[in-house]
Amino acid sequence: MLVAVSDFEAVNGKGVSGRVDGDRVLAGNAAMQADARIDTSAFAGHAPAEMIEALRTATR
């Protein structure tokens, strides 16, 4: 089932935001999360090994 998205905005170099069923939704990088004052400290050091290896491969 598809839901309606409103107030969609692509933020260059950071991610996207919008409203889904009236709730604000953000999908973006650390800079976008910091701008939105989202505390991500609880996730520090918990990235899956597969993600870390993919990032290493992509930056070589």
ZALUMVO-448236 format. One record per residue (C-alpha): residue number from 1; residue in one letter; z, y negated, x. Coordinates in steps of 0.05 Angstrom, whole numbers, always signed. Layout:
BEGIN
<NUM,'A',<Z,Y,X>> ...
This chain:
BEGIN
<1,'M',<+0,+0,+0>> <2,'L',<-19,-68,+27>> <3,'V',<+28,-127,+16>> <4,'A',<+11,-201,+13>> <5,'V',<+19,-242,+76>> <6,'S',<+27,-317,+71>> <7,'D',<+38,-373,+121>> <8,'F',<+4,-332,+176>> <9,'E',<+2,-366,+244>> <10,'A',<-24,-341,+311>> <11,'V',<+16,-374,+367>> <12,'N',<-27,-377,+429>> <13,'G',<+3,-335,+485>> <14,'K',<+64,-315,+445>> <15,'G',<+48,-275,+382>> <16,'V',<+42,-282,+306>> <17,'S',<+87,-302,+249>> <18,'G',<+82,-303,+174>> <19,'R',<+116,-283,+110>> <20,'V',<+112,-214,+80>> <21,'D',<+139,-207,+10>> <22,'G',<+174,-274,+21>> <23,'D',<+210,-252,+85>> <24,'R',<+194,-286,+152>> <25,'V',<+164,-237,+202>> <26,'L',<+152,-248,+276>> <27,'A',<+114,-203,+324>> <28,'G',<+111,-230,+394>> <29,'N',<+134,-233,+465>> <30,'A',<+200,-255,+495>> <31,'A',<+179,-329,+494>> <32,'M',<+167,-326,+419>> <33,'Q',<+233,-291,+407>> <34,'A',<+269,-343,+449>> <35,'D',<+236,-400,+410>> <36,'A',<+261,-367,+346>> <37,'R',<+331,-360,+377>> <38,'I',<+330,-284,+371>> <39,'D',<+381,-251,+416>> <40,'T',<+347,-192,+450>> <41,'S',<+401,-179,+502>> <42,'A',<+421,-114,+467>> <43,'F',<+352,-85,+484>> <44,'A',<+352,-104,+558>> <45,'G',<+340,-43,+601>> <46,'H',<+322,+2,+542>> <47,'A',<+246,+2,+545>> <48,'P',<+217,+72,+538>> <49,'A',<+192,+101,+604>> <50,'E',<+122,+108,+576>> <51,'M',<+120,+33,+562>> <52,'I',<+145,+15,+631>> <53,'E',<+92,+60,+664>> <54,'A',<+37,+31,+620>> <55,'L',<+57,-39,+641>> <56,'R',<+57,-20,+714>> <57,'T',<-12,+11,+707>> <58,'A',<-39,-50,+670>> <59,'T',<-15,-99,+723>> <60,'R',<-40,-61,+785>> 
